[in-house]
Amino acid sequence: MDTTTTGTQSLAHPTANANANADADAASGSETSKKPMAIITIGMAGAGKSTFVQRINSYLHSLSDSQGAAAEPGGGGSSETNEEEAEGQKTHRPPYVLNLDPAVTRLPYEANIDIRDTVNYAEVMKQYNLGPNGGIMTALNLFTTKFDQVLDLVEKRADEVDYVILDTPGQIEIFTWSASGAIITDAIASSFPTVVAYIIDTPRTNAPATFMSNMLYACSILYKTKLPFILVFNKTDVQPHEFALEWMEDFEAFQEALATHGTARDAEGEPTYMNSLMNSMSLVLDEFYKGIKAVGVSSFTGAGIPEFFKAVEASREEYTTLYLPELARAKQRREAKVREAKEESMRRLMRDLEVDRKKPGFVERDKWDPNYHDDEGEDGEMEDEEDTHVNVDEDELMDPREAFGGQYIDLTRAQRSAGGADMNWPRPV
Ligand SMILES: Nc1nc2c(ncn2[C@@H]2O[C@H](COP(=O)(O)OP(=O)(O)OP(=O)(O)O)[C@@H](O)[C@H]2O)c(=O)[nH]1
C-alpha cells in the first residue's frame, strides 16, 4: 500500500484495479466525451468543506488555464503542467459548482448555482419562526422543490464540464438525514457518476474515540447513500494523516492506541465501558475500511489534491460496476413491489365480490334495472329512500354526440333498446 503522506489509499477495495483502469482511461483522453463526475462534499461543521471546494475548484481552473496557455504558441504553462502530465494528458475544464449551504456568510469560491440566490435563510427563520437549524432545513426543503430545474441547468452544462461539485450545509445531519438531502443525492446520482467526499478534520480526529465516532458517521453515510466514497483527511498541514491510515489498516495498532489512551481504564484499573465498546466497534469498522479509499489533503497548501482526483476517477469505475447495477436492481425491486401491491388489491377486490355474491339476495339485486328512470317522481326527484343518483338538469347537458364528435357510444340507450339482453356493442370508428 502506498504510504506517502498524501497518497491515495485504496484499502483492499473490491475494484482494486480501478485506479489503474482510471489512469489508463485518462491516458486515452476519452474523458471529454464522458459524463461529468459529481462530487458531493459532506463533513462535520468546520471540517473544511468550503475551503476544500475552493481548493479543488481553483486546482481545476489552474489546470484548464495552464492547458490553454500551453496550447497557445509559445505558451509556457505553469508548474502544475507537470501534475497534468502525470495524470496522463487529460483535458481539464473548470467545474460546475453548487452551494447548498443557505447559512454560509462568505463563500471562498464563486458558485454557479447558489441556494442563497433562491432562498433567504434569515427570512425563512423569521417567517416560520424557526431556529438556525430548522431554518437551514426548511431552506433546503424549499430549494429541493425546485431541484428538477437545478438538475436541468446542470444537465445543460454537462457537455462543457468534467466535474460538478456540491458543497453541503455545515450541519451534516441536515443534509445526510433529511428527505431533501436524500432527494438531492439520488437525483444527482441517477443523472451523473457520483462520489461522496467525506471531509475529516484530521487534527481533531487524532484521539481514538473521536476517530471512531467520525468513522461510524462516515460508515452510516456510506450505507445510506451506497455511493462510491472517499475519506478526505483534511488539514494535513497541521496534522499528517498517517496515524489514521495505520488505524484503518492495522486493527491491532488501533487496539493499542485505545489501550494507551487516557480513558482506557477506570480508577480501579479496569477497562472502561467506553473502551470495551470501542474495541468491539473497531471490529465492525474493519469491514467498512475495506471498501473505501482514503486520501490526505491540505486545502490550505493544495497538497494531495491530484491524488484526490485520481481517487475520484477510480470511483467513476466503481460507480459503473457497483452502484449502477444496484440502482437498476433497486428500480426492479420497486416496480415488483408496485406490481405486487396492484395484484394484491385486485385479489382483495375479487375476494370481496365473491363474499358479496354469497350474501342472500345479492345476485337478484345486482342486476341491470331497465326501469331505472321510472324511479323518478313527477318532479324529477328520486323516490327511493336511498337517494344515490346524481340529480342533473338534463336541459343543461350537452348532447354527448356533439361533445365527442360522433365518437360517443351511448351505452345506456344501447342497453335499454336491447332490453338488457345480449347485444352487439357498436364499434367506435
Ligand atoms: N490549517 C488548515 N486549516 C483549514 C484547512 N481547511 C480549512 N481550514 C480552516 O478550517 C476552518 C473551517 O473551514 P470551512 O471551509 O469554513 O469549513 P466548513 O466545513 O465549510 O465549515 P461549515 O460550513 O461551517 O461547516 C476555517 O478556519 C478554515 O480556514 C486546511 O487544509 N488547513
The ligand as an SDF file (V2000), in Angstrom:
LIG
                    3D

 32 34  0  0  0  0  0  0  0  0999 V2000
   -4.7680   24.6350    8.5960 N   0  0  0  0  0  0  0  0  0  0  0  0
   -5.7990   24.3760    7.7930 C   0  0  0  0  0  0  0  0  0  0  0  0
   -6.9710   24.9720    8.0540 N   0  0  0  0  0  0  0  0  0  0  0  0
   -8.0000   24.6990    7.2220 C   0  0  0  0  0  0  0  0  0  0  0  0
   -7.8890   23.8210    6.1220 C   0  0  0  0  0  0  0  0  0  0  0  0
   -9.0790   23.7370    5.5240 N   0  0  0  0  0  0  0  0  0  0  0  0
   -9.9270   24.5390    6.1780 C   0  0  0  0  0  0  0  0  0  0  0  0
   -9.2900   25.1270    7.2110 N   0  0  0  0  0  0  0  0  0  0  0  0
   -9.8500   26.0640    8.1740 C   0  0  0  0  0  0  0  0  0  0  0  0
  -10.9080   25.4100    8.8720 O   0  0  0  0  0  0  0  0  0  0  0  0
  -11.9390   26.3370    9.1890 C   0  0  0  0  0  0  0  0  0  0  0  0
  -13.2670   25.8180    8.6660 C   0  0  0  0  0  0  0  0  0  0  0  0
  -13.2150   25.7900    7.2730 O   0  0  0  0  0  0  0  0  0  0  0  0
  -14.5320   25.8430    6.3710 P   0  0  0  0  0  0  0  0  0  0  0  0
  -14.1120   25.6480    4.9850 O   0  0  0  0  0  0  0  0  0  0  0  0
  -15.3360   27.0610    6.7000 O   0  0  0  0  0  0  0  0  0  0  0  0
  -15.2590   24.5740    6.9390 O   0  0  0  0  0  0  0  0  0  0  0  0
  -16.7280   24.0780    6.6060 P   0  0  0  0  0  0  0  0  0  0  0  0
  -16.7350   22.6240    6.8470 O   0  0  0  0  0  0  0  0  0  0  0  0
  -17.1650   24.5520    5.2810 O   0  0  0  0  0  0  0  0  0  0  0  0
  -17.4880   24.8320    7.7140 O   0  0  0  0  0  0  0  0  0  0  0  0
  -19.0910   24.9190    7.9060 P   0  0  0  0  0  0  0  0  0  0  0  0
  -19.6840   25.2950    6.5850 O   0  0  0  0  0  0  0  0  0  0  0  0
  -19.2590   25.9450    8.9620 O   0  0  0  0  0  0  0  0  0  0  0  0
  -19.4460   23.5830    8.3450 O   0  0  0  0  0  0  0  0  0  0  0  0
  -11.5380   27.6590    8.5690 C   0  0  0  0  0  0  0  0  0  0  0  0
  -10.9580   28.4550    9.5480 O   0  0  0  0  0  0  0  0  0  0  0  0
  -10.5130   27.2630    7.5220 C   0  0  0  0  0  0  0  0  0  0  0  0
   -9.5780   28.2890    7.3140 O   0  0  0  0  0  0  0  0  0  0  0  0
   -6.5930   23.2120    5.9040 C   0  0  0  0  0  0  0  0  0  0  0  0
   -6.3760   22.4190    4.9900 O   0  0  0  0  0  0  0  0  0  0  0  0
   -5.5980   23.5280    6.7730 N   0  0  0  0  0  0  0  0  0  0  0  0
  1  2  1  0
  2  3  2  0
  2 32  1  0
  3  4  1  0
  4  5  2  0
  4  8  1  0
  5  6  1  0
  5 30  1  0
  6  7  2  0
  7  8  1  0
  8  9  1  0
  9 10  1  0
  9 28  1  0
 10 11  1  0
 11 12  1  0
 11 26  1  0
 12 13  1  0
 13 14  1  0
 14 15  2  0
 14 16  1  0
 14 17  1  0
 17 18  1  0
 18 19  2  0
 18 20  1  0
 18 21  1  0
 21 22  1  0
 22 23  2  0
 22 24  1  0
 22 25  1  0
 26 27  1  0
 26 28  1  0
 28 29  1  0
 30 31  2  0
 30 32  1  0
M  END
$$$$
